[in-house]
Amino acid sequence: MNNLKKWKTIKSKMVLDHHWCKVRQDEIELPNGKIIDDYFVCIKPDVALILPITSSREIVFVRQYRHAVGEFFLELPAGSFNPTKESAQTAAVRELAEETGYIPQDVIKIGTLYDKPSKDTNQIHLFLAENVSKAGEQNLDITEEIEVVLIPIESVLDKIAQGEISVAGTVAALFLGLNFLMKKEYDFSQSIKNPYMKP
């Protein structure tokens, strides 16, 4: 039996309400009765992230500078979106085109994750795109300077292990996407061996 209890919110107030950053201060009561009056929550928009794979089995990454950490990172194309204006999938395809110039043939959702549920409100919507192809040039925002990097699919796990790919959402999407592809290829190989096998 689950005896865990939710925290009780006594009151909330916005302490920072900027277009690019919103922070809420909650006064909460813990299940043990203790009161915390300075629990801060970041109100963030959801993110759409896409794992693009070319017909030659290369993954399309972007390398860009991340100012909070002061380093360059290899990541999958991604960006925040307004769900009242576009779907998560539409946003993912748009980000892919804007950041890389690539467009997909097939897109499938492979997961929805919470980014940092202890402090942040947003989710990451993960998509897999197969048979992507270069269809145009990048269309970057003023703050973006992005290098497009193609990496063979069989090299990705080593790069994660070596720390070359280290952004959490990207790593999660890679593992979920590769797992999806392995199951898909296994099911296909089994159906070839047994053509009477039910799909």
N, C-alpha and C positions, 0 to 999 in steps of 0.2 A: 504494500500500500504506500502511495506517495504522500508523504507528510510535508513536502515543501510548500511554502506559501509565498505568494507574490508580495512585493513591497507595496505599501499604501502611500499614494501621493497626497500630501496635505495641501500644498499649494505650489504654483509654478509662476515664474516670471521670465520674460525675455531680457537678458542682460546685454546681448549683442544682436542687433537685427540689421545686418548689412546684406546687400545683394549677394555677396560671395561667401558670407559666413554668418550663420545664425546659431546662437548659443542660448540654451534655456537653463535656468537655475531652479532645481526642484527642492522642496522640503519634503522629506520622506520619513515614514515610520517603518522600521524594519520589523520582521516577524517577532523578534525578541523584545519589541517595545522601544528600542533606542531610536531617537530622532536625529536625523542628519539634515542640516539646513543648507548645505552647500554642495549638493550633487549636481554637477554640470553635464548637460547633454548637448551634443552637436546635432543640429537639425540639417541633414544633408539630403540632396536629391539622389534618387536611384541612379545606378550606373548600368549601361549596356556594354558588354565586352564580347568580342568575337574572336574565335579561333579560325583563321583563314588558311586553307590548305590548297595548294596548286595541284594541277593534274600530274605534275612530276613529283608529288609528295614532298613539297617544301612548305614550311610554315612561314607566313608573312608576319614578321615582327616589326616593331618600331623601336628605335633607340632615341631617347630624349632626356633632357636635363630635368631633374626634380629638385626644385629650390629648397624645400624644407630640409632635405638631407644633404643637398649640395653635391649630388653625384648624378652620373648618367646611368640609365637603366634600360635593359631590354624588356619590352612589354608587348602584350597583344593590344591591338587597336581597341580603344574604349573611350567612353565619355558619358557625362551626365545628360539627362533628358527630362523633358516635361511630359508626364503621361497624359496630360489633357490635350497635348498637341500632336503626339506621335506615340506609337507603340514601342516597346523595348526592342523588338526585332527591327523595326524601321530605323530606330536610332543606331542600332549596332551596324546595320548595313551602311547607313549614312557616315558613321565614324570611320568605317573601313575605307570608303571611297575618299573621304576628305583627307585622311591621314596618309593613305598609301596610293590612291589612284586605282586600287583593285576593286572589282565587283564580283559577287558570287553567283553561281548557278543554283545551288541548293543550300538552304539554311534550316537548321533544326535547333531547338532549344535543348540544352543539355543540363541545365540546372539554375537554381536561384539560391544565392547564399547571402547571409548577413555579413557585412563587412567587419564591424566591431560593435557588437550589440551591447557591450557594457557602457559605451559612451556615445555611439553614433546610431542614427535612426535608419540609415539607408540599407538597401539591398543591392546586390550585383546580379544582373541577369546575364547568364552565360549562353552563348550560341556557338555552334559549329558550322562553318561554311566550307563546303567542298567544291573543288574545281573552280577556284577563283582565278581571275585573269586580269591583267593590266588593261584598263580601258581609258585611262586619262592621267592627268597630273594631279599632284596634291593640291588641296585647297585649305590652307592652314590658317588658324587664328593668329592674331598679332603676337600672342605670347608663345606660339609653337614654332619650334625648329626641330624637325623630325627626320631622321635617317631611316629609310626602309631597309630591312635586313631579312634576307631569305635564308632559312636554316633547314637542312634536311631533317625530316621527321625522326629518323633514327638517331640523331645527335642530341635531341632535346633533353632526354633524361640525364645524360652525362653533364650537360650544361647546368641543369638544376642542381645536381650533386656537387658540382664544382663552384656553385654560387654565382655563375654568370647570369642566371635567370633567378631572381629572388623576390619579385613582387607577388604578394600572396594571391591576389585575384587571378593573375596570369598563371601561377603554378597550379592553382585549383582547376582552372579551365583546361590546362594541358592534361592533367591526370584524368579528368572526367572525359575529355574529348578523345584521348588515346584509348581509354577503356571502352568507350562507345564504338570506336573504329575496330578494336580487336574483336568485340562481340559481333559486330556486323560482318566482318570478314570470316569469323568462325562459322556463323550461321550460313553464310553463302557457300563456304567450302563443304559444309555438311549437306546442304541441299544438292550440291553437284554430285556428291558421293551417293546420295539416296534421292533420286528425282521424285520419288513418291512421298517424300517426307512432307508433312503439312507445314505451311508457313507459320 
